[in-house]
Amino acid sequence: MTQHDETKQSSLYGQGGHSGKLPVAKAEDVEFSEELADDADRIAAERARQADARAEQQ
């Protein structure tokens, strides 16, 4: 790990490198095509929506 990486990690997670709250990613650049999706894709998309909702509540 480079010094830059260590500094970046420290700023994200605090001095000790760990925190109870991690940053929540928003607006990922992921394209989802309902026409091309199979059942596994639809299940994964629903699980992602549920996870996002839980993360926003915390």
GROMACS elastic network, one bead per residue, 0.5 to 0.9 nm:
[ bonds ]
;  ai    aj funct       b0    kb
    1     4     6  0.81042   500
    1     5     6  0.59901   500
    1     6     6  0.66648   500
    2     5     6  0.51351   500
    2     6     6  0.63152   500
    2     7     6  0.86947   500
    3     6     6  0.50094   500
    3     7     6  0.61636   500
    3     8     6  0.85591   500
    4     7     6  0.51302   500
    4     8     6  0.61376   500
    4     9     6  0.85940   500
    5     8     6  0.50377   500
    5     9     6  0.60699   500
    5    10     6  0.84793   500
    6     9     6  0.50894   500
    6    10     6  0.60379   500
    6    11     6  0.86277   500
    6    17     6  0.86097   500
    7    10     6  0.50389   500
    7    11     6  0.62306   500
    7    12     6  0.87010   500
    8    11     6  0.52495   500
    8    12     6  0.63566   500
    8    13     6  0.87662   500
    9    12     6  0.51332   500
    9    13     6  0.60552   500
    9    14     6  0.78368   500
    9    15     6  0.88439   500
    9    17     6  0.63393   500
    9    18     6  0.88571   500
   10    13     6  0.53545   500
   10    14     6  0.50768   500
   10    15     6  0.53677   500
   10    16     6  0.70681   500
   10    17     6  0.53029   500
   10    18     6  0.83049   500
   11    14     6  0.55919   500
   11    15     6  0.73820   500
   11    17     6  0.83059   500
   12    15     6  0.89845   500
   12    17     6  0.78258   500
   12    18     6  0.86174   500
   12    19     6  0.86617   500
   12    22     6  0.76095   500
   12    23     6  0.72701   500
   13    16     6  0.72355   500
   13    19     6  0.52746   500
   13    20     6  0.85876   500
   13    21     6  0.80421   500
   13    22     6  0.69533   500
   13    23     6  0.84539   500
   14    17     6  0.55190   500
   14    18     6  0.64166   500
   14    19     6  0.66488   500
   15    18     6  0.77513   500
   16    19     6  0.79458   500
   18    21     6  0.86490   500
   18    22     6  0.85367   500
   19    22     6  0.65437   500
   21    24     6  0.87064   500
   21    58     6  0.85018   500
   24    52     6  0.83851   500
   24    55     6  0.70187   500
   24    56     6  0.80680   500
   25    28     6  0.70309   500
   25    52     6  0.88675   500
   26    52     6  0.85939   500
   27    30     6  0.83740   500
   32    35     6  0.89327   500
   32    36     6  0.83105   500
   32    37     6  0.76663   500
   32    41     6  0.87957   500
   32    45     6  0.85896   500
   33    36     6  0.53737   500
   33    37     6  0.60481   500
   34    37     6  0.50719   500
   34    38     6  0.82608   500
   34    41     6  0.88438   500
   34    42     6  0.80945   500
   35    38     6  0.84993   500
   37    40     6  0.77818   500
   37    41     6  0.54013   500
   37    42     6  0.65030   500
   38    41     6  0.52588   500
   38    42     6  0.64009   500
   38    43     6  0.87697   500
   39    42     6  0.51330   500
   39    43     6  0.61665   500
   39    44     6  0.85632   500
   40    43     6  0.51083   500
   40    44     6  0.60753   500
   40    45     6  0.85601   500
   41    44     6  0.50632   500
   41    45     6  0.60977   500
   41    46     6  0.86371   500
   42    45     6  0.50872   500
   42    46     6  0.62419   500
   42    47     6  0.86341   500
   43    46     6  0.51842   500
   43    47     6  0.61861   500
   43    48     6  0.86179   500
   44    47     6  0.50580   500
   44    48     6  0.61259   500
   44    49     6  0.86724   500
   45    48     6  0.50575   500
   45    49     6  0.62820   500
   45    50     6  0.87109   500
   46    49     6  0.50693   500
   46    50     6  0.62466   500
   46    51     6  0.86162   500
   47    50     6  0.50656   500
   47    51     6  0.61117   500
   47    52     6  0.85932   500
   48    51     6  0.50204   500
   48    52     6  0.61079   500
   48    53     6  0.85881   500
   49    52     6  0.51333   500
   49    53     6  0.62534   500
   49    54     6  0.87480   500
   50    53     6  0.51051   500
   50    54     6  0.62916   500
   50    55     6  0.86881   500
   51    54     6  0.50915   500
   51    55     6  0.61424   500
   51    56     6  0.86388   500
   52    55     6  0.50892   500
   52    56     6  0.62082   500
   52    57     6  0.87558   500
   53    56     6  0.52299   500
   53    57     6  0.64353   500
   54    57     6  0.52203   500
   54    58     6  0.66942   500
   55    58     6  0.54854   500
